[in-house]
Amino acid sequence: MSALPAGYDLSSDPARIDPAAAHAYLTRSYWSPGIPLETVRRAIANSLCVAVHYHGRQVAMARLVTDYATMAYLADVYVLEEHRGQGLSKAMLAHLHERPDLQGLRRWILFTRDAHELYGQFGWQRTAHPERLMLRDNPTAYA
């Protein structure tokens, strides 16, 4: 797993994941503007999350929806602007990819508008068969 700079620590302990901190970022993100706090709480409670804290304050998070057998959907990956460039997203991805309980999954899925280069470093690729991929989308869900 990637080493973090001094003052940062990574945890997947559910008790250390701060839904209010996640909500503060996600509600202003391009993928979930206006998402209600209760929706973030429910999403975190039903997912495997990893977060990075800086002197006790959550500054980054990634959320994984998985059955631990065949697939995983990576969502809500963020790093607060003032903490970017420290390798935090890489540390979270490495942590998730290296977890023993996530080995042997047939498929990992994510949606991103602007982080293809980051995920490509971890073996993620654009879908080889877009004709197979379907989506049921509701972009106004939080409006």
Backbone as a printed PyTorch tensor [residue, N CA C, xyz], in Angstrom:
tensor([[[  0.8470,  -1.1850,   0.0000],
         [  0.0000,   0.0000,   0.0000],
         [  0.8870,   1.2420,   0.0000]],

        [[  0.4110,   2.2920,  -0.6410],
         [  1.1590,   3.5440,  -0.7220],
         [  1.2960,   4.1740,   0.6610]],

        [[  2.4900,   4.6840,   0.9430],
         [  2.7280,   5.3700,   2.2120],
         [  2.1180,   6.7680,   2.1430]],

        [[  1.6220,   7.2200,   3.2660],
         [  1.0300,   8.5540,   3.3470],
         [  2.0080,   9.5170,   4.0090]],

        [[  1.9410,  10.7940,   3.6700],
         [  2.7870,  11.7890,   4.3320],
         [  2.4430,  11.8980,   5.8210]],

        [[  3.3460,  12.4620,   6.5810],
         [  3.1540,  12.6570,   8.0210],
         [  1.8650,  13.4250,   8.2810]],

        [[  1.1450,  12.9970,   9.3160],
         [ -0.0980,  13.6510,   9.7080],
         [ -1.3350,  13.0160,   9.1080]],

        [[ -1.1670,  12.1770,   8.0700],
         [ -2.2870,  11.5170,   7.4020],
         [ -2.3840,  10.0710,   7.8640]],

        [[ -3.5960,   9.5690,   8.0280],
         [ -3.7830,   8.1430,   8.2760],
         [ -5.0140,   7.6600,   7.5310]],

        [[ -4.9530,   6.4030,   7.1170],
         [ -6.0040,   5.7920,   6.3230],
         [ -6.7210,   4.7610,   7.1680]],

        [[ -8.0400,   4.7070,   7.0370],
         [ -8.8190,   3.7490,   7.8170],
         [-10.0370,   3.2900,   7.0410]],

        [[-10.3580,   2.0160,   7.2020],
         [-11.6220,   1.4970,   6.6740],
         [-12.5470,   1.0910,   7.8200]],

        [[-12.2270,   1.5270,   9.0290],
         [-13.0710,   1.2820,  10.1940],
         [-14.3590,   2.1030,  10.0300]],

        [[-15.5170,   1.4390,   9.9430],
         [-16.7720,   2.1910,   9.7470],
         [-17.0010,   3.2780,  10.7950]],

        [[-16.5100,   3.0820,  11.9980],
         [-16.6910,   4.0820,  13.0480],
         [-15.9170,   5.3680,  12.7600]],

        [[-14.9180,   5.2990,  11.8790],
         [-14.1080,   6.4840,  11.5710],
         [-14.5380,   7.1840,  10.2880]],

        [[-15.5300,   6.6580,   9.5980],
         [-16.0140,   7.2990,   8.3780],
         [-17.0330,   8.3640,   8.7900]],

        [[-16.8110,   9.5830,   8.3700],
         [-17.6330,  10.7220,   8.7820],
         [-18.6180,  11.0910,   7.6600]],

        [[-19.8870,  10.6860,   7.7880],
         [-20.8660,  11.0120,   6.7420],
         [-21.0340,  12.5140,   6.5160]],

        [[-20.9580,  13.3140,   7.5680],
         [-21.1180,  14.7630,   7.4040],
         [-19.9790,  15.3480,   6.5760]],

        [[-18.7600,  14.8680,   6.8000],
         [-17.6190,  15.3350,   6.0060],
         [-17.7770,  14.8990,   4.5520]],

        [[-18.1920,  13.6570,   4.3420],
         [-18.4160,  13.1720,   2.9740],
         [-19.5040,  13.9950,   2.2990]],

        [[-20.5860,  14.2420,   3.0160],
         [-21.6900,  15.0220,   2.4600],
         [-21.2370,  16.4230,   2.0670]],

        [[-20.4230,  17.0430,   2.8980],
         [-19.9610,  18.4050,   2.5980],
         [-19.2570,  18.4610,   1.2520]],

        [[-18.5180,  17.4080,   0.8900],
         [-17.8790,  17.3850,  -0.4100],
         [-18.8550,  16.9350,  -1.5050]],

        [[-19.5370,  15.8310,  -1.2700],
         [-20.3690,  15.2300,  -2.3150],
         [-21.4760,  16.1510,  -2.7920]],

        [[-22.0390,  16.9390,  -1.9140],
         [-23.1400,  17.8260,  -2.3070],
         [-22.6930,  18.9040,  -3.2910]],

        [[-21.3880,  19.1470,  -3.3660],
         [-20.8690,  20.1300,  -4.3250],
         [-20.0820,  19.4700,  -5.4550]],

        [[-20.0640,  18.1450,  -5.4920],
         [-19.3520,  17.4280,  -6.5560],
         [-20.1570,  17.4520,  -7.8520]],

        [[-19.4830,  17.1560,  -8.9600],
         [-20.2000,  17.1400, -10.2380],
         [-21.1160,  15.9330, -10.3640]],

        [[-20.8740,  14.8620,  -9.6050],
         [-21.6600,  13.6370,  -9.7790],
         [-22.8360,  13.5180,  -8.8130]],

        [[-22.8860,  14.3180,  -7.7660],
         [-24.0310,  14.2070,  -6.8490],
         [-24.4050,  15.5550,  -6.2270]],

        [[-24.5410,  16.5820,  -7.0460],
         [-24.8790,  17.8910,  -6.4690],
         [-26.2190,  17.8410,  -5.7400]],

        [[-26.2090,  18.3960,  -4.5400],
         [-27.4380,  18.4620,  -3.7720],
         [-27.8490,  17.1710,  -3.0880]],

        [[-26.9820,  16.1670,  -3.0630],
         [-27.3390,  14.8930,  -2.4370],
         [-27.6980,  15.1160,  -0.9610]],

        [[-28.7980,  14.5690,  -0.4960],
         [-29.1830,  14.7570,   0.9120],
         [-28.2340,  14.0210,   1.8670]],

        [[-28.0370,  14.5850,   3.0260],
         [-27.1830,  13.9690,   4.0420],
         [-27.6610,  12.5630,   4.3770]],

        [[-28.9580,  12.3600,   4.5020],
         [-29.4650,  11.0270,   4.8480],
         [-29.1220,  10.0000,   3.7670]],

        [[-29.0980,  10.4080,   2.5180],
         [-28.7070,   9.5070,   1.4290],
         [-27.2380,   9.1330,   1.5560]],

        [[-26.3970,  10.0980,   1.8880],
         [-24.9630,   9.8180,   2.0930],
         [-24.7920,   8.8630,   3.2720]],

        [[-25.5010,   9.1000,   4.3680],
         [-25.4230,   8.2040,   5.5310],
         [-25.7950,   6.7730,   5.1400]],

        [[-26.8730,   6.6200,   4.4040],
         [-27.3410,   5.2910,   4.0060],
         [-26.3500,   4.6260,   3.0470]],

        [[-25.8040,   5.3840,   2.1190],
         [-24.8240,   4.8490,   1.1720],
         [-23.5790,   4.3640,   1.9020]],

        [[-23.0880,   5.1440,   2.8440],
         [-21.9050,   4.7620,   3.6130],
         [-22.1910,   3.5330,   4.4640]],

        [[-23.3480,   3.4970,   5.0930],
         [-23.7010,   2.3700,   5.9620],
         [-23.7910,   1.0540,   5.1960]],

        [[-24.0830,   1.1250,   3.9040],
         [-24.2570,  -0.0840,   3.1010],
         [-23.1100,  -0.3180,   2.1290]],

        [[-21.9610,   0.2640,   2.3990],
         [-20.7980,   0.1470,   1.5280],
         [-19.5430,  -0.1000,   2.3670]],

        [[-18.5120,  -0.5310,   1.6780],
         [-17.1770,  -0.5960,   2.2640],
         [-16.5140,   0.7370,   1.9510]],

        [[-16.1610,   1.4810,   2.9700],
         [-15.5580,   2.7950,   2.7560],
         [-14.1490,   2.8270,   3.3110]],

        [[-13.3440,   3.6510,   2.7040],
         [-12.0060,   3.9380,   3.1990],
         [-11.8730,   5.4590,   3.2080]],

        [[-11.2550,   5.9680,   4.2450],
         [-11.0930,   7.4180,   4.3540],
         [ -9.6810,   7.7390,   4.8060]],

        [[ -9.2510,   8.9290,   4.4350],
         [ -7.9740,   9.4500,   4.9110],
         [ -8.2860,  10.6210,   5.8180]],

        [[ -7.6320,  10.6180,   6.9610],
         [ -7.7920,  11.6960,   7.9400],
         [ -6.4800,  12.4620,   8.0590]],

        [[ -6.5900,  13.7430,   8.2660],
         [ -5.4300,  14.5880,   8.5000],
         [ -5.6140,  15.2210,   9.8690]],

        [[ -4.7700,  14.8160,  10.7930],
         [ -4.8830,  15.2630,  12.1850],
         [ -6.3130,  15.1010,  12.6950]],

        [[ -6.9090,  13.9290,  12.3920],
         [ -8.2280,  13.5840,  12.9010],
         [ -9.4070,  14.0260,  12.0600]],

        [[ -9.1850,  14.8270,  11.0300],
         [-10.2750,  15.3540,  10.1890],
         [-10.3020,  14.5900,   8.8630]],

        [[-11.4680,  14.1130,   8.4610],
         [-11.5930,  13.3820,   7.2010],
         [-11.3910,  14.3250,   6.0200]],

        [[-10.4010,  13.9930,   5.1700],
         [-10.0830,  14.8550,   4.0230],
         [-10.2050,  14.1150,   2.6880]],

        [[-10.4870,  12.8140,   2.7480],
         [-10.6210,  12.0210,   1.5260],
         [-11.4350,  10.7740,   1.8440]],

        [[-12.1120,  10.2550,   0.8220],
         [-12.9040,   9.0450,   1.0130],
         [-13.1090,   8.3490,  -0.3240]],

        [[-13.2950,   7.0440,  -0.2600],
         [-13.7330,   6.2470,  -1.4060],
         [-14.7320,   5.2340,  -0.8720]],

        [[-15.7490,   4.9560,  -1.6850],
         [-16.8210,   4.0550,  -1.2600],
         [-16.9220,   2.9280,  -2.2810]],

        [[-17.0320,   1.6940,  -1.7830],
         [-17.1160,   0.5290,  -2.6520],
         [-18.3740,  -0.2570,  -2.3230]],

        [[-19.2030,  -0.4730,  -3.3360],
         [-20.3960,  -1.3090,  -3.2110],
         [-20.0080,  -2.6590,  -3.8020]],

        [[-20.0810,  -3.7210,  -2.9900],
         [-19.5950,  -5.0180,  -3.4520],
         [-20.3630,  -6.1630,  -2.8180]],

        [[-20.3440,  -7.2990,  -3.5000],
         [-20.8760,  -8.5310,  -2.9250],
         [-19.7430,  -9.4040,  -2.3880]],

        [[-18.4970,  -8.9300,  -2.4940],
         [-17.2910,  -9.6240,  -2.0210],
         [-17.0600, -10.9570,  -2.7230]],

        [[-17.7660, -11.1930,  -3.8280],
         [-17.6190, -12.4620,  -4.5300],
         [-17.3680, -12.2790,  -6.0200]],

        [[-18.1440, -11.3840,  -6.6550],
         [-18.0510, -11.2780,  -8.1060],
         [-17.7970,  -9.8670,  -8.6350]],

        [[-18.2770,  -8.8280,  -7.9240],
         [-18.1520,  -7.4830,  -8.4770],
         [-18.0440,  -6.4140,  -7.3970]],

        [[-17.5330,  -5.2710,  -7.8360],
         [-17.4300,  -4.1070,  -6.9570],
         [-17.6510,  -2.8590,  -7.7930]],

        [[-18.3820,  -1.9100,  -7.2320],
         [-18.6360,  -0.6260,  -7.8730],
         [-17.9820,   0.4500,  -7.0200]],

        [[-16.9950,   1.1200,  -7.5750],
         [-16.2720,   2.1760,  -6.8760],
         [-16.9840,   3.4990,  -7.1060]],

        [[-17.2540,   4.2110,  -6.0250],
         [-18.0120,   5.4600,  -6.1270],
         [-17.5140,   6.4740,  -5.1060]],

        [[-17.8990,   7.7140,  -5.3210],
         [-17.6940,   8.7860,  -4.3450],
         [-16.2410,   8.9350,  -3.8960]],

        [[-15.3190,   8.7850,  -4.8290],
         [-13.8970,   8.9930,  -4.5110],
         [-13.6350,  10.4940,  -4.5540]],

        [[-13.1270,  11.0190,  -3.4410],
         [-12.7930,  12.4400,  -3.4160],
         [-11.6180,  12.6960,  -2.4940]],

        [[-10.9120,  13.7770,  -2.7720],
         [ -9.8570,  14.3190,  -1.9140],
         [-10.1080,  15.8230,  -1.8700]],

        [[-10.1980,  16.3820,  -0.6830],
         [-10.3860,  17.8290,  -0.5800],
         [ -9.2660,  18.5480,  -1.3200]],

        [[ -9.6180,  19.6380,  -1.9730],
         [ -8.6950,  20.3650,  -2.8440],
         [ -7.3540,  20.6750,  -2.1680]],

        [[ -7.3770,  21.1120,  -0.9390],
         [ -6.1400,  21.5170,  -0.2650],
         [ -5.2490,  20.3380,   0.1320]],

        [[ -5.7410,  19.1100,  -0.0810],
         [ -4.9560,  17.9130,   0.2600],
         [ -4.5880,  17.0920,  -0.9770]],

        [[ -4.8880,  17.6010,  -2.1470],
         [ -4.5520,  16.8850,  -3.3810],
         [ -3.0490,  16.9530,  -3.6350]],

        [[ -2.5640,  15.9870,  -4.4000],
         [ -1.1400,  15.9380,  -4.7230],
         [ -0.2990,  15.2580,  -3.6640]],

        [[ -0.9430,  14.6540,  -2.6720],
         [ -0.2320,  13.9820,  -1.5760],
         [ -0.2580,  12.4620,  -1.7210]],

        [[ -0.8780,  11.9510,  -2.7830],
         [ -0.9850,  10.5040,  -2.9790],
         [ -2.1310,   9.8650,  -2.2220]],

        [[ -3.0940,  10.6560,  -1.7690],
         [ -4.1900,  10.1220,  -0.9610],
         [ -5.1100,   9.2190,  -1.7730]],

        [[ -5.4790,   9.6310,  -2.9820],
         [ -6.3530,   8.7820,  -3.7980],
         [ -5.6440,   7.4890,  -4.1560]],

        [[ -4.3610,   7.5590,  -4.4550],
         [ -3.5990,   6.3470,  -4.7670],
         [ -3.5400,   5.4130,  -3.5620]],

        [[ -3.3920,   5.9630,  -2.3800],
         [ -3.3570,   5.1330,  -1.1660],
         [ -4.6990,   4.4450,  -0.9400]],

        [[ -5.8020,   5.1740,  -1.1720],
         [ -7.1140,   4.5600,  -0.9900],
         [ -7.3490,   3.4560,  -2.0150]],

        [[ -6.9960,   3.7140,  -3.2810],
         [ -7.1640,   2.6930,  -4.3100],
         [ -6.3020,   1.4700,  -4.0200]],

        [[ -5.0610,   1.6800,  -3.6460],
         [ -4.1800,   0.5620,  -3.3270],
         [ -4.7500,  -0.2480,  -2.1700]],

        [[ -5.2460,   0.4340,  -1.1500],
         [ -5.8400,  -0.2550,  -0.0010],
         [ -6.9880,  -1.1530,  -0.4490]],

        [[ -7.8790,  -0.6100,  -1.2670],
         [ -9.0260,  -1.3990,  -1.7210],
         [ -8.5890,  -2.5510,  -2.6240]],

        [[ -7.7030,  -2.2820,  -3.5530],
         [ -7.2520,  -3.3240,  -4.4790],
         [ -6.4990,  -4.4470,  -3.7780]],

        [[ -5.8500,  -4.1600,  -2.6680],
         [ -5.0300,  -5.1470,  -1.9720],
         [ -5.7620,  -5.8940,  -0.8690]],

        [[ -6.9580,  -5.5020,  -0.5400],
         [ -7.7010,  -6.1780,   0.5390],
         [ -7.9050,  -7.6550,   0.2050]],

        [[ -7.5840,  -8.5370,   1.1310],
         [ -7.7700,  -9.9720,   0.8790],
         [ -9.2150, -10.3480,   0.5470]],

        [[-10.1910,  -9.6780,   1.1540],
         [-11.5900, -10.0330,   0.9130],
         [-12.1250,  -9.5190,  -0.4190]],

        [[-11.2960,  -8.8110,  -1.1840],
         [-11.7160,  -8.3240,  -2.4960],
         [-10.9310,  -8.9800,  -3.6380]],

        [[-10.1350,  -9.9860,  -3.3110],
         [ -9.3620, -10.6630,  -4.3500],
         [-10.2630, -11.6270,  -5.1180]],

        [[-10.0130, -11.7750,  -6.3960],
         [-10.7530, -12.7240,  -7.2180],
         [-12.0740, -12.2120,  -7.7600]],

        [[-12.3660, -10.9320,  -7.5690],
         [-13.5990, -10.3860,  -8.1300],
         [-13.5010, -10.4090,  -9.6610]],

        [[-14.5890, -10.7150, -10.2950],
         [-14.6040, -10.7700, -11.7540],
         [-14.5890,  -9.3780, -12.3810]],

        [[-15.2220,  -8.4280, -11.7330],
         [-15.3620,  -7.1190, -12.3590],
         [-15.4130,  -6.0040, -11.3160]],

        [[-14.6870,  -4.9310, -11.5930],
         [-14.7640,  -3.6780, -10.8470],
         [-15.3160,  -2.6360, -11.8220]],

        [[-16.1820,  -1.7690, -11.3510],
         [-16.8570,  -0.7870, -12.1950],
         [-16.7240,   0.5940, -11.5480]],

        [[-16.6220,   1.6200, -12.3660],
         [-16.6820,   2.9930, -11.8640],
         [-17.1110,   3.9140, -12.9830]],

        [[-17.5570,   5.0920, -12.6010],
         [-17.8570,   6.1590, -13.5440],
         [-16.9540,   7.3270, -13.1710]],

        [[-16.3040,   7.9260, -14.1590],
         [-15.5000,   9.1180, -13.9040],
         [-15.5350,  10.0160, -15.1230]],

        [[-15.4920,  11.2890, -14.8770],
         [-15.4680,  12.2640, -15.9650],
         [-14.0480,  12.7490, -16.2150]],

        [[-13.2060,  12.7020, -15.1690],
         [-11.9210,  13.3850, -15.2990],
         [-10.7180,  12.6800, -14.6680]],

        [[-10.8600,  11.4590, -14.2120],
         [ -9.7450,  10.8060, -13.5120],
         [ -9.2810,   9.5230, -14.1960]],

        [[ -9.4200,   9.4560, -15.4950],
         [ -9.0340,   8.2520, -16.2280],
         [ -7.5560,   7.9090, -16.0390]],

        [[ -6.7170,   8.9220, -16.0150],
         [ -5.2790,   8.6890, -15.8580],
         [ -4.9650,   8.0700, -14.4980]],

        [[ -5.5860,   8.5650, -13.4520],
         [ -5.3880,   8.0010, -12.1130],
         [ -5.7670,   6.5280, -12.0930]],

        [[ -6.9690,   6.2080, -12.5270],
         [ -7.4420,   4.8280, -12.4670],
         [ -6.6560,   3.9230, -13.4090]],

        [[ -6.2130,   4.4580, -14.5390],
         [ -5.4000,   3.6880, -15.4680],
         [ -4.1190,   3.1730, -14.8300]],

        [[ -3.5620,   3.9150, -13.8780],
         [ -2.3610,   3.4700, -13.1650],
         [ -2.6070,   2.2020, -12.3510]],

        [[ -3.8750,   1.9030, -12.0900],
         [ -4.2430,   0.7360, -11.2960],
         [ -4.8910,  -0.3590, -12.1450]],

        [[ -4.7150,  -0.2780, -13.4590],
         [ -5.2120,  -1.3160, -14.3480],
         [ -6.6340,  -1.1420, -14.8370]],

        [[ -7.2740,  -0.0380, -14.4860],
         [ -8.6270,   0.2220, -14.9740],
         [ -8.5340,   0.5960, -16.4440]],

        [[ -9.5210,   0.1820, -17.2250],
         [ -9.5690,   0.4720, -18.6580],
         [-10.9730,   0.9220, -19.0280]],

        [[-11.0560,   1.6660, -20.1230],
         [-12.3770,   1.9790, -20.6700],
         [-13.0120,   0.6650, -21.0840]],

        [[-14.3060,   0.5880, -21.0120],
         [-14.9770,  -0.6630, -21.3200],
         [-14.6790,  -1.1070, -22.7460]],

        [[-14.2980,  -2.3570, -22.8800],
         [-13.9770,  -2.9130, -24.1910],
         [-15.2410,  -3.1770, -25.0040]],

        [[-16.3540,  -3.2930, -24.3350],
         [-17.6170,  -3.6240, -25.0010],
         [-18.7250,  -2.6620, -24.5740]],

        [[-18.6540,  -1.4070, -25.0250],
         [-19.6980,  -0.4620, -24.6180],
         [-21.0920,  -0.8980, -25.0650]],

        [[-21.1580,  -1.7250, -26.0930],
         [-22.4610,  -2.1960, -26.5570],
         [-23.1280,  -3.1230, -25.5410]],

        [[-22.3540,  -3.6470, -24.5900],
         [-22.9070,  -4.5170, -23.5440],
         [-23.3410,  -3.7350, -22.3070]],

        [[-22.7950,  -2.5550, -22.1460],
         [-23.0400,  -1.7640, -20.9460],
         [-24.3510,  -1.0160, -21.0660]],

        [[-25.1690,  -1.1680, -20.0470],
         [-26.4380,  -0.4320, -20.0030],
         [-26.4930,   0.3380, -18.6900]],

        [[-27.2920,   1.3610, -18.6840],
         [-27.3890,   2.2310, -17.5250],
         [-28.8260,   2.7040, -17.3800]],

        [[-29.3030,   2.6840, -16.1690],
         [-30.5920,   3.3140, -15.8500],
         [-30.2470,   4.5180, -15.0020]],

        [[-30.3660,   5.6950, -15.5630],
         [-29.8490,   6.9060, -14.9550],
         [-30.9750,   7.8370, -14.5710]],

        [[-30.8290,   8.4920, -13.4110],
         [-31.7820,   9.5000, -12.9500],
         [-30.9930,  10.7210, -12.4800]],

        [[-30.5470,  11.5610, -13.4040],
         [-29.6760,  12.6850, -13.0420],
         [-30.3320,  13.7490, -12.1740]],

        [[-31.6410,  13.7420, -12.0380],
         [-32.3090,  14.7550, -11.2020],
         [-32.7410,  14.1740,  -9.8590]],

        [[-32.1840,  13.0520,  -9.4610],
         [-32.6020,  12.3830,  -8.2300],
         [-32.4970,  13.2800,  -6.9890]],

        [[-31.5270,  14.1840,  -6.9390],
         [-31.3210,  15.0070,  -5.7490],
         [-31.8350,  16.4390,  -5.9220]],

        [[-32.4970,  16.6950,  -7.0420],
         [-32.9840,  18.0700,  -7.3130],
         [-34.2190,  18.3680,  -6.4590]]])
